[in-house]
């Protein structure tokens, strides 16, 4: 009975992690037969969890809305408190907890009873955090996108670019990244047949979710690093690679990932990848870092640094 109970809790956890599982996938994860999975799903139904199942080649299992919150049994007021706390963390009030809070909020809203879901949304609408950095993003948009990423479902929405032009986008969403000031959605753009990064605050129209897709490999394999490259260096005509003679941890305190990308070389050095509209702008900001460095590329950056050094030396001599 202990093994069966532990397996039921494991099955319940798996059904919350992803929107849909095939019977074969669950059987492999639980190391049981598909017949045992069917019996365990029936046991969960008798306990009040709405486990939905379908047959056929595309058949499988998913956890419907209205289930009691597992593994903790929360009272209505406790569920409201947890939801509000997650919402505050998701909008950046708790450093380092943003992405985890969105994932947890998506799981919570999936299983909330209808009566509580209405109260939660009313509470979210009435609460306005003060002193938020960056543009505001609604928790409903984040949970919808987070659920689509977790459930591997295509999404369609209207997007406003930085120049103000709007376009309809169809996307295979792969993940959300929070920089502290902004939220970014990364996915495979079906019209352009390429990877794209979208600022979530620029998604204007209601998000429609569609059919499931097979996940692709993120370029470089790291979602956060990909977003850092696309927003810090790729959009600019001048891109630079510079070795900083300072530890990565120290430079990370001064250089946010939306400004440049940092990579550890050793205990005393790190690689900086950054972009700008001109070499002069790059030279100015690098000089302000206050550390020794080496320019790997582009060559014109070194030329501008030499010219800047000459001006500064002459000004110092005149003083």
Secondary structure by P-SEA (a helix, b strand, c coil): caaaaaaaaaaaaaaaacccccaaaaaaaacccaaaaaaaaaaaaaaccbbbbbbccccccccccccccccccccaaaaaaaaaaaaaaaacccccaaaaaaaaaaaaaacccaaaaaaaaaaaaaccccccccbbbbaaaaaaaaaaaaabbbbbbbbbccccbbbbbbbbcccccccccbbbbbcccccccbbbbbcccccccbbbbbbbbbbcccccccaaaaaaaaaccccccccbbbbbcccaaaaaaccccccbbbbbccccbbbbbbccccaaaaaaaaaaccbbbbbcccaaaaaaaaaaaaaaaaaaaac
